[in-house]
Amino acid sequence: MPPFRTILSGSTAFKLTSFEVKPEQIQAAYRQVDQELVEALKLAAGRIRRFHQEQKEAVWKGVQGDEYGQIVLPLSRVGLYAPGGLAPYPSSLLMIAIPPG
């Protein structure tokens, strides 16, 4: 079986050493992006977080007794797939990555 880096990128030139993004990698990425874009993404992130929080709280509206419902449990770690392709959509990544808080 080929290594993960080949499976994920289709190229042996791609050097994937870990699935975890380190804090210093995040800070380096911030320095490479226009500040106006960063602020727009932060605004979107706040709105998405509020939406998810309200959605989580609304799950129980209308539930009578113990007939049905949903249990929401936190996860300590998750993996996400965010396709890049020719038209990357950062909003899609934000919507799958931001928990309700």
TORDREN-510346 format. One record per residue: residue in one letter; x, y, z of N, C-alpha, C in turn. Coordinates in pm, 1 decimal. Atoms other than C-alpha are relative to their C-alpha. Layout:
["A"; [X; Y; Z]; [X; Y; Z]; [X; Y; Z]]
...
end
This chain:
["M"; [84.7; -118.4; 0.0]; [0.0; 0.0; 0.0]; [88.7; 124.0; 0.0]]
["P"; [-81.7; -122.4; 2.6]; [137.9; 346.3; -86.9]; [-15.9; 80.7; 128.7]]
["P"; [12.3; -82.0; -121.7]; [209.1; 592.6; 196.2]; [-114.7; 99.4; -12.7]]
["F"; [112.2; -94.1; -3.0]; [-64.6; 836.5; 302.5]; [23.6; 119.9; -90.5]]
["R"; [-26.5; -120.0; 80.2]; [107.1; 1128.2; 130.7]; [-28.2; -24.6; -147.1]]
["T"; [28.9; 32.5; 139.8]; [74.1; 949.8; -203.7]; [-149.3; -16.6; -21.6]]
["I"; [144.7; 20.4; 10.5]; [-287.4; 847.7; -142.3]; [-72.3; 133.7; -1.9]]
["L"; [69.0; -127.2; -12.6]; [-388.9; 1201.3; -42.7]; [27.2; 94.8; -115.4]]
["S"; [-34.5; -98.9; 101.6]; [-207.8; 1398.1; -308.6]; [16.2; -59.7; -139.1]]
["G"; [-26.1; 61.8; 128.8]; [-148.6; 1145.0; -584.4]; [143.0; 23.3; -46.2]]
["S"; [-137.9; -32.4; 36.2]; [214.5; 1256.1; -580.1]; [94.3; -41.5; 111.2]]
["T"; [-101.4; 33.5; -100.1]; [521.9; 1124.6; -406.6]; [80.3; 123.0; 39.8]]
["A"; [-71.2; -123.3; -32.1]; [657.4; 1483.8; -406.9]; [-60.0; 70.9; 120.9]]
["F"; [69.2; -60.4; -113.2]; [403.9; 1584.1; -140.8]; [53.7; -61.5; 128.0]]
["K"; [-64.1; 51.6; -121.3]; [571.6; 1551.1; 201.1]; [-90.8; 13.4; 122.0]]
["L"; [87.1; -0.4; -117.1]; [301.7; 1472.1; 457.3]; [67.3; -79.0; 110.8]]
["T"; [-64.3; 68.2; -111.4]; [460.0; 1391.1; 790.2]; [-96.0; -18.7; 117.1]]
["S"; [95.8; 7.7; -109.7]; [158.2; 1440.8; 1017.9]; [-134.4; 52.7; -47.1]]
["F"; [132.8; -52.6; 28.0]; [-216.2; 1495.6; 1002.5]; [-31.9; 119.0; 89.3]]
["E"; [24.5; -108.4; -94.9]; [-192.8; 1745.2; 1288.9]; [68.1; 128.1; -46.5]]
["V"; [-56.5; -130.1; 34.6]; [-141.4; 2115.5; 1216.8]; [48.9; 64.1; 129.5]]
["K"; [-61.2; -56.7; -120.0]; [95.2; 2270.9; 1469.0]; [-28.9; 149.6; 9.3]]
["P"; [27.4; -143.9; -18.0]; [35.9; 2619.0; 1618.4]; [92.2; 90.0; -82.2]]
["E"; [-92.4; -85.1; 77.3]; [347.7; 2757.6; 1449.1]; [-32.6; -3.6; -150.3]]
["Q"; [43.0; 6.1; 139.9]; [216.1; 2637.2; 1110.5]; [-121.1; 90.5; -22.6]]
["I"; [116.8; -88.2; 10.2]; [-110.0; 2820.6; 1175.3]; [44.3; 145.6; -1.9]]
["Q"; [-49.4; -138.2; -4.3]; [76.4; 3140.9; 1266.4]; [69.6; 37.8; -130.4]]
["A"; [-67.2; -26.9; 128.0]; [289.9; 3112.9; 950.8]; [-102.9; 21.6; -110.8]]
["A"; [105.1; -16.4; 100.9]; [-25.6; 3074.4; 741.6]; [-66.6; 136.4; 12.9]]
["Y"; [59.6; -133.3; -20.9]; [-175.7; 3389.0; 898.2]; [85.9; 108.4; -63.6]]
["R"; [-90.4; -101.6; 54.6]; [132.1; 3585.4; 789.5]; [-0.8; 2.2; -153.3]]
["Q"; [-0.4; 9.0; 146.3]; [84.8; 3471.8; 427.8]; [-131.1; 47.5; -63.5]]
["V"; [132.6; -35.0; 51.9]; [-279.3; 3583.9; 394.2]; [-29.1; 146.9; 29.3]]
["D"; [38.7; -138.4; -15.6]; [-411.8; 3935.6; 344.0]; [-85.5; 17.2; 126.3]]
["Q"; [69.5; -23.3; -127.9]; [-536.1; 4077.8; 676.8]; [-150.0; 21.7; -19.3]]
["E"; [142.4; -21.7; 26.9]; [-868.9; 4183.7; 521.5]; [-73.7; -133.5; -17.2]]
["L"; [58.5; 133.2; 15.4]; [-936.8; 3821.5; 423.0]; [-9.4; -70.5; 134.6]]
["V"; [0.7; 60.9; -133.3]; [-843.1; 3702.0; 772.2]; [-116.5; 54.7; 82.1]]
["E"; [109.5; -60.8; -76.2]; [-1090.0; 3949.1; 927.3]; [-136.4; -46.7; -51.8]]
["A"; [126.2; 48.1; 57.3]; [-1366.8; 3841.2; 686.5]; [-27.3; -143.8; 42.6]]
["L"; [16.5; 139.3; -42.5]; [-1307.0; 3474.6; 773.8]; [-33.0; -8.7; 149.1]]
["K"; [31.4; -2.3; -144.0]; [-1311.6; 3556.0; 1146.7]; [-145.4; 41.8; 22.7]]
["L"; [139.8; -41.7; -9.7]; [-1644.2; 3736.8; 1102.4]; [-92.2; -117.0; -36.0]]
["A"; [80.0; 115.9; 41.5]; [-1786.3; 3437.4; 913.6]; [4.9; -109.4; 106.5]]
["A"; [-14.7; 103.8; -102.4]; [-1649.4; 3201.2; 1179.5]; [-88.5; 29.6; 121.3]]
["G"; [84.9; -37.4; -113.1]; [-1827.2; 3393.0; 1456.3]; [-147.2; -23.3; -29.2]]
["R"; [140.1; 20.9; 37.9]; [-2156.1; 3382.2; 1268.6]; [-33.7; -148.9; -7.8]]
["I"; [22.2; 145.0; 10.2]; [-2121.1; 3010.4; 1195.8]; [-5.5; -62.5; 138.9]]
["R"; [-0.9; 53.0; -137.3]; [-2036.7; 2937.8; 1561.3]; [-133.3; 29.6; 69.8]]
["R"; [129.3; -35.3; -60.8]; [-2350.2; 3125.9; 1675.4]; [-112.7; -84.2; -59.3]]
["F"; [102.3; 81.6; 65.0]; [-2564.4; 2941.2; 1420.2]; [2.6; -142.3; 54.7]]
["H"; [-11.9; 136.8; -50.4]; [-2430.1; 2603.2; 1534.3]; [-46.0; -10.2; 145.4]]
["Q"; [43.5; 0.6; -140.1]; [-2491.0; 2694.3; 1899.0]; [-152.6; 1.9; 7.4]]
["E"; [146.4; -6.3; -0.1]; [-2852.2; 2789.4; 1829.6]; [-61.4; -128.1; -55.2]]
["Q"; [47.5; 125.7; 56.9]; [-2896.5; 2476.8; 1618.1]; [6.0; -110.9; 105.3]]
["K"; [-16.5; 101.9; -104.4]; [-2764.7; 2260.5; 1903.2]; [-109.3; 14.3; 105.4]]
["E"; [100.9; -24.3; -101.8]; [-3004.3; 2422.2; 2149.6]; [-140.5; -28.6; -52.2]]
["A"; [132.7; 19.9; 59.2]; [-3300.8; 2392.9; 1908.8]; [-33.6; -146.6; -21.3]]
["V"; [23.6; 143.4; 22.7]; [-3260.7; 2013.9; 1876.3]; [-111.2; -51.9; 90.7]]
["W"; [95.2; 54.1; -97.6]; [-3474.4; 1961.0; 2185.7]; [-135.5; 68.3; -3.7]]
["K"; [129.9; -66.7; 6.4]; [-3756.1; 2202.3; 2096.8]; [-103.1; -95.2; -59.5]]
["G"; [107.1; 85.6; 49.2]; [-4077.3; 2008.8; 2052.0]; [9.8; -144.6; 44.6]]
["V"; [-13.8; 137.8; -47.9]; [-3946.1; 1691.9; 2216.3]; [-88.3; -17.7; 123.3]]
["Q"; [91.4; 29.2; -111.1]; [-4210.0; 1544.6; 2447.2]; [46.8; -127.7; 70.0]]
["G"; [-39.2; 120.2; -74.1]; [-4107.7; 1302.2; 2721.8]; [134.2; -53.2; -46.0]]
["D"; [-126.4; 60.6; 42.7]; [-3838.3; 1055.6; 2627.2]; [-16.9; -79.8; -129.9]]
["E"; [28.4; 70.4; 124.1]; [-3970.1; 951.6; 2285.4]; [117.8; 1.8; -96.6]]
["Y"; [-111.9; -11.9; 92.7]; [-3678.6; 1077.4; 2080.4]; [82.3; 121.4; 38.9]]
["G"; [-85.7; -114.3; -28.6]; [-3398.2; 1328.3; 2085.1]; [138.5; -23.9; -54.3]]
["Q"; [-136.7; 8.6; 47.1]; [-3030.9; 1373.3; 2029.6]; [92.5; 27.4; 116.9]]
["I"; [-102.1; -23.9; -101.5]; [-2730.6; 1348.1; 2257.0]; [119.4; 62.8; -70.5]]
["V"; [-113.8; -70.2; 57.8]; [-2453.7; 1594.0; 2178.1]; [118.1; -18.4; 95.2]]
["L"; [-118.8; 25.8; -81.3]; [-2112.1; 1482.8; 2305.7]; [123.0; 61.5; -66.1]]
["P"; [-121.5; -58.4; 58.1]; [-1781.4; 1663.8; 2259.2]; [100.7; -108.8; -39.6]]
["L"; [-108.1; 87.8; 42.8]; [-1492.8; 1497.6; 2076.9]; [131.7; 70.3; 27.3]]
["S"; [-128.2; -63.6; -30.5]; [-1133.5; 1556.8; 2178.6]; [82.0; 28.3; -125.6]]
["R"; [-72.1; -21.1; 125.2]; [-995.8; 1524.0; 1823.0]; [-85.4; -48.0; -115.6]]
["V"; [72.9; 41.4; 120.5]; [-1142.2; 1502.2; 1475.6]; [89.1; 20.5; -121.6]]
["G"; [-66.0; -21.5; 127.3]; [-1024.1; 1480.4; 1117.9]; [-101.5; 55.6; -97.8]]
["L"; [89.9; -62.1; 96.7]; [-1174.0; 1688.4; 839.1]; [57.8; -14.5; -139.4]]
["Y"; [-44.3; -0.7; 139.6]; [-1159.0; 1664.5; 463.1]; [-50.3; 128.3; -63.4]]
["A"; [35.5; -126.0; 66.0]; [-1154.2; 1997.9; 285.0]; [59.6; -0.4; -140.0]]
["P"; [-54.5; 4.7; 136.0]; [-1119.3; 1959.1; -91.4]; [44.1; 138.8; -46.3]]
["G"; [-50.4; -126.7; 53.2]; [-916.3; 2228.8; -263.8]; [-50.6; 20.5; -141.1]]
["G"; [44.8; -7.6; 138.2]; [-962.5; 2176.8; -633.4]; [25.1; 135.1; -63.3]]
["L"; [-17.1; -125.1; 74.2]; [-993.5; 2464.2; -876.7]; [-73.1; 116.4; 65.5]]
["A"; [78.2; -105.9; -64.4]; [-1244.9; 2658.0; -665.7]; [-13.4; -30.3; 149.1]]
["P"; [10.1; 26.3; -143.3]; [-1167.5; 2635.4; -293.5]; [-105.5; 90.0; 64.9]]
["Y"; [103.5; -74.1; -70.9]; [-1450.8; 2744.4; -65.8]; [31.9; -1.6; 149.4]]
["P"; [-34.5; -0.9; -141.5]; [-1318.0; 2846.4; 277.8]; [-123.4; -7.4; 89.3]]
["S"; [121.1; 5.4; -82.1]; [-1676.7; 2883.8; 401.8]; [-42.0; -144.3; 25.8]]
["S"; [34.0; 141.6; -20.1]; [-1732.0; 2509.5; 351.9]; [85.0; -59.7; 110.8]]
["L"; [-88.0; 48.6; -106.1]; [-1430.7; 2433.1; 568.8]; [-44.9; 55.2; 135.5]]
["L"; [44.3; -58.8; -126.4]; [-1551.3; 2675.7; 836.1]; [-125.3; -70.1; 51.8]]
["M"; [126.4; 60.8; -44.0]; [-1896.9; 2513.6; 843.5]; [18.5; -142.0; 53.3]]
["I"; [-21.4; 134.9; -53.8]; [-1758.0; 2163.2; 899.6]; [96.7; -0.7; 117.6]]
["A"; [-105.9; 0.9; -101.1]; [-1473.8; 2267.2; 1130.5]; [-39.3; 68.6; 131.2]]
["I"; [30.7; -78.9; -120.1]; [-1642.2; 2503.7; 1378.2]; [-106.3; -69.9; 83.3]]
["P"; [99.3; 62.2; -88.5]; [-1812.1; 2335.3; 1673.3]; [-92.3; 105.6; 58.5]]
["P"; [96.0; -94.7; -55.8]; [-2112.5; 2491.6; 1845.4]; [53.1; 77.1; 120.5]]
["G"; [-55.6; -73.1; -114.0]; [-1896.6; 2598.6; 2139.6]; [-53.9; -42.6; 131.9]]
end
